[in-house]
Amino acid sequence: MLTFMTHSVQLQVTEWIHTGELESIHSLYTKYVPKRKKFTEESFQARLRLGALDSNHNIEQAQTKKGALQFKLQYSKPAGGYVVKEMKTPKSYNFRR
């Protein structure tokens, strides 16, 4: 259920939403646009686009030679046991060429 607060104009979400992927993208953006440096608008936009290219190029999930997706078991303290996680391909910087 979504409600809008008129006095502070903020969106409240009553259900839990996982934001890990969004936080990963923001972390990647800070690699290209450090917060402690000033940039011109053109440079800032170019660096954000470079971060988006990096993210889009390296988002694929690992696959076997036959094309089946690969998964791994990882121990999780909150779950109290092992959980299945998808495996990612190793990061590549070929998009910079």
N, C-alpha and C positions, 0 to 999 in steps of 0.2 A: 504494500500500500504506500503510495507516494502522497505527501502533503507539502504545500508550500507555506512558508512562514512569511507573512506580509511585512512585518517590522524589520526583519533582518535579511529577507530575500534569500533564504537558504533552503535547499532541498533536503528533506529528511527521508531516509529509506529505512523502513522498519525491518526488512529482512536482511540477513547477513550477505554481503557481497565480497567475493575474493578479489583483491586488487593487485595481486602479485605480478601479473603480466604487465599491467600498466606501470607499476613501480620499476620493473626491469627496463622498460622502454625509457622512462624518465632518467634512470641511472645511465643508460647508454647515451642519451642526449647530453648529459653533463660531461661525457668524455669529449664530445665535439664542441660543446659550448660551455666552458667552465663558468661557474657563477661568479668567480672573483675577477674576471676580466670583462672589459667593456668592448663591445663590437658595434660597428655601423649596422644599420638596418639590413643592408644588402649582404654583408658578411654573416650576420645572425641568421638570415633566412637560408643562405647557402649551407651553413653548418647544420641547421636543422634538417634540411633535405638530405645532406650526407648521412646524418644519423638515421633518418627514415630508410634510406637505401641500405644501410648496414643491417638494420633490423629486418627488413623484408628479405634480404638476401640470405640471412642465417636463421630463418624461422622453421626450416624443414625438419621433420621428424626422421630419425634414422630408419632405414629400410634394409631388408636382406637383399641378396642378389635376385631373388624371385619377386621382390616388390612388397613383401609382407612387412608391416610396421613392427618395430622392435620396442620391447618394454623391459623394465628392470624392477626388481624388488628392492625397496629401501625401507629401513627401519624408521618408524615415526614414534616419538615419545608421546605426543598427544593422543594418537590412535592406539597406543599400547601394543603395537605389533608392526608387522611388515605391511606396506601398501605398494600398489603397483603404480609406477611412474613411467611416462613415455621417455624414450631415449632420444636425444637430439644429435644431429650431425655435428662434427667438430667445426668450430668457427673458421670461416674462410674470408679472405680479404680480396678475392678476385674481382669484386665489383669496382674496385678502385682503378683498374687498368683502363 
